[in-house]
Amino acid sequence: MLARVYSCAVVGLEGVIVEVEVDFGQGMPKITVVGLPDAAVQESKERVYSAIKNAGLMYPRRALTVNLAPASVRKEGPAYDLPIALGVLVTTEQLAPEKLDKTLVLGELSLDGTVRHVRGVLPMAATARREGFTRLFCPEVDAAEAALIPGLEVIPVRSLIDLTAHLSGYAPIAPHPPVEVDDVEIAVQTDFRDIKGQEHVKRALEVAAAGGHNLMMSGPPGAGKTLMARALPAILPRMSIEEALDVTRIYSVADQLPPEVPLIRTRPFRAPHHTISHAGLVGGGNQPHPGEISLAHRGVLFLDELPEFGQRVLEVLRQPIEDKIVTISRAQGSLTFPANFQLIAAMNPCPCGYYGDPVKPCTCSNSTVTKYQKRISGPLLDRIDIFVEVPRVDYDKLSDQRLGEPSQVVRSRVENARAIQRQRFSENGISANAEMRPADIRRHCGLDDTGMNLMRAAMNQYQLSARAYHRILKLARTIADLGGVEHITPQHLAEALQYRPRTVLQ
């Protein structure tokens, strides 16, 4: 008897329905798996055999052939254990095939029949709903994640014996209730009110958050660059449900979704070490998986000690910063991952860290300082909107017991500015001022005569490129939005010009 059970594969961030066919073959008792399986799928033969035997069910002493269709899609991971086991039970007439109509099955089996966690449940559940499946069998630990998809009956499976009892009608398993997506308060790890001094840097971070601008901080060690970068997510706008599902899907495929958190509601903050590889940053592998820039989607990518990163690693950031996606090409084809992140970088001004410090003298020569700062290429710097210096904090500010403005108050201003931008760009798919194109800048960043004279003088003094000119206008538009002002004024332009680099970087 030929059995068909449906499962799912993940290619990139999308699911592909896999038809698991099980049939009797010829020869000695064994299982042959075909259909482009990887090593983990091949090893499912031993797990399925032990799980069926230890569940007290009958395993056939005959040759079995398992086909995973379509054969053109490579199958990886242990998620096919449970559908293969059900196919064996249907083939041996221990289960009725109609019990699995319009049902998708996922799960790894342990040797005692326990069903274990698999990655990528959210995109696979979404694929099941899109392809017309009405029911999903998945590991109990992953049921809350799958229940995020409306209109799909999710059955949490603890073990193979529990599932067979459910399908036989002896001990039905209650479906997992739909997961209600409630608005949650952002967990604040570092509050702006606890940061002493650095008011101009906090203002720059507020402007960056309000417009989605990339930012670079430069200053001596211990000045608070990392602390302020980690405080940025607390002032970013709350994610919408669509954004949260988008981020959760990436973390599910990357197998980095905490089991107790079915839906990620706080914006990601990724801070890879400077020794990270090219593939670790942008994604890769034989079967490409998301890298750090995709895990930072809709959130913050923080690169501390920026000049210490490999030059090749930094240069691959240029295209994702512009296009908000990253494309990974392999012999089998190309995959595209989202990468709409906000880049926050930090660096010391020189190898010893004290170039320009008024207290501790720098021990580096001018050529060493220049060489160190030139590790960051001009094209990458040209994609950073805000440059701000972070000086050391003096004793009086550190010992002051007064608290600053809390992150929650700053976030309310940022959210108001973002609301203005959403209304402004409601027709062209742009979410923030940093994403404006030249036509949008011409339409929304008009200047009066005084503003035009100021920009003309700035162009001549700073020898600005066209990209830098547009960047200043976008920054000024964000500053005006923070103030609730419709038109850009010279004061807004003057503040935007303050965020030009003042070191060797320019």
C-alpha positions, 0 to 999 in steps of 0.5 A: 500500500502506497502512503502519502504524507505531506511535510514542508521544506524551507528554502531561504525564508519560504516554505515548499510543500514536500510529499513524503511517499512510502511504499514497499520495495524489494529485498532485505528489510531496510529503508531507502530514502530518495529525493535529494536528502542530506545527512540528517534526513538519511539518518532518519531511518534509524530514528524512525525504526527505533521510535516505532518499535519503542512506541509499541507499534509494528515495524515491517520486516520488509524493504521500504522506499521513501521518496521526498518530492519534489526531488529538485529541492534539497531536503535538510534537517530532521523535520521529516522523521514524523511524516516518514514514521506516519507513512510507514504506519499507513503503509502497514495499515496501522493508520487509516490514510484518510486521517491525514487528509489536508494535514501537514506533518513536522517533527524530529523523533527521538529513539523513544518516540518523543517529538522534538523541536524543528526550526522554521515552523512559522514559515512552514505553517504559513505555507500550509495555510496558503496551500490549503491545508487545514491542520498541522501536526508539529512538536509541542514546543513549537505549537505556539509559534505555528498558532500565530497563523490564523485559520490553521488547526495546530495539534501539539504532538508530544510523542509518536504514541500520543499522535497515533492514539489521537489519529485512532480516536482513543485519546484526542489531542486538543488543538493549540489555541490561537496565539493572541498578539498583544501589544507589549511594553518594550523591555528597557535594558539601558535607559537614556536617563541613566546616561550621564552627560553626552547630551549631544550624542543622545540628541543624535541618536534621537534624530537617527531613530526618528528617521532611520539614519545610520550613525557613527560614534567616535571617541576614546575608550570608556566614553560610553559609545557601546552603552548609548548604542545599546540604549537605542532600541528603547527609543525606536518605535514599536514594531507593527504586527507585520514587522514582528511576524517578518522578524520572527520568521527570520529567527525561526528559520535561523533557529534562534527563536526562544521557545518561550517567545513565539513572536518577537515584539522588540526590535532586534539588536545585533552586535557581532564581534569584529572577528566575524566572517563574511558568511557570518555577517551576510549569510551563507553556507551550502544551504544559505541561512540568514546572517547577522544583517538579516537577523538585524532586520527591522532593528539595529546592527551595531558594529563596535570597533569598526576599523577592526573588521575585515575590509572585505566584510565591511565592503559587503555592507554597501549593497544591503544598506542601499537595497535593504536586501542581501542576495546569496548566489550558489550553484543551485540558484540565488536566495534573497534575505531581507536586510532593512537594518539601521547601522550604528557604528563605533570606533576609536579615533586611533589605535591607542584611542586618545587622538584629540583627547584633552586629558590623555595624550595620544601616542600614535603618529599622524601617519598611524592615525590616518592609516587607521581611520582610512581602513573604512572606505569612502563609499561605506562612510558615504552611506552613514548619515550622522557622525558624532564625537563622543568625548570623555565625561568629566567628574561633575557630570558622572557624580551628578545624581540627577537623572536625565530624560527617560527613554519612554519620553524620547520614544514618544517623540520618535514615534510622532515623527515616524507617524508623520513620515508614514503619512507622508510616504503612504503611497510609495512604500517608504517607511522613514526619511532615510529611505527617500529617493531623489524625487522624494527629496525634491518633493518634501525637502524644499528650502527657502532662500535663506536655506538655499544660501546656507546649503550653497555655502556648505557645498563650497566649504565642505566640497559635498558630493551629491549623496552628501547633499541629499543626506543633509536634506534628509537629516534636516527633514527628520529634525523638522519632523521631530519638531513638528514643523512642516517646512525645513528652516535654516536652524534644521539645516544648521543642526544637520550640518553639525553631523558632518565628520570632523576628523581624518574620515572626511 
